[in-house]
C-alpha cells in the first residue's frame, strides 16, 4: 500500500458501513486502502488508463468522469477522498467547481479530504 493513502483513509476514519468516493483515483492507492477496511468504494477518474488499474481490485466501481461534474446525486457519499489532483485541475473556476462538487455529493455530517500534495492534507466536514 501507499503510506500516504493509508494516512488519508486513517484521517477519514473509514468504516464498513460507509460509501466512499475516491476522486481522481489514479492507480488506486486510496481505493485499495479503503477496500481493505471493508467499505464500499466508487473510484472516479478521467483517463481510462488509470481506471484499468483500479478495475483489477474487483470490489470497486470505476467511473469515468470529470471532477468538475461528478455524476452522482446530492448527498450520495459518506466520505469523499482525493489524491493530489489539485494541480491537474486547470484554473480557479474549475478548482472551485471541483470543491463544490465534492461538497454536493457529500452526505450531511460526512467528511471530504483533498490532498494537494501527498504530505499535506486538507479536510472538512
Residue, then its C-alpha position, 0 to 999 in steps of 0.5 A: x500500500x501507499x503510506x500516504x493513502x493509508x494516512x488519508x483513509x486513517x484521517x477519514x476514519x473509514x468504516x464498513x458501513x460507509x460509501x466512499x468516493x475516491x476522486x481522481x483515483x489514479x492507480x488506486x492507492x486510496x481505493x485499495x486502502x479503503x477496500x481493505x477496511x471493508x467499505x464500499x468504494x466508487x473510484x472516479x477518474x478521467x483517463x481510462x488508463x488509470x481506471x484499468x488499474x483500479x478495475x483489477x481490485x474487483x470490489x470497486x466501481x470505476x467511473x469515468x468522469x470529470x471532477x468538475x461534474x461528478x455524476x452522482x446525486x446530492x448527498x450520495x457519499x459518506x466520505x469523499x477522498x482525493x489524491x493530489x489532483x489539485x494541480x491537474x485541475x486547470x484554473x480557479x473556476x474549475x478548482x472551485x467547481x471541483x470543491x463544490x462538487x465534492x461538497x454536493x455529493x457529500x452526505x450531511x455530517x460526512x467528511x471530504x479530504x483533498x490532498x494537494x500534495x501527498x504530505x499535506x492534507x486538507x479536510x472538512x466536514 
